[in-house]
Amino acid sequence: MHCTGLVVGATNGAGGWSEPDARRHFDRALVKLKQAHSAAPQDATIENLLGITETQLGQIDEACNHYRNAIRLDPRQAAPHRNLGFNLLNSKDYSMQSLNFAKHRASIPAITLPTTI
């Protein structure tokens, strides 16, 4: 997806973008992602990318809503859990971070390691 490249390039500072250039790329990515979301509203990956983009644009509440939607759509994806946790941690909202972890911990499948090799 083309908009994924815009998000990744902007978050990595590809090409040494200045802050205004990065903002312009995030704005473009947001437009493309909203179009993709209209076409596939049940896509957890698009919701997560919307959250990443809005986080970079300083739209933290909107970003958290997208991360929560991504988690609701596919609780097994680790990225939206992590991204939501980072946003809550950065906002110093530790009570919400704890609630988020407790709420979704049960929905994440346990990893079982073999006992013998």
Beta strands, then each sheet from edge to edge (+ up, - down):
end
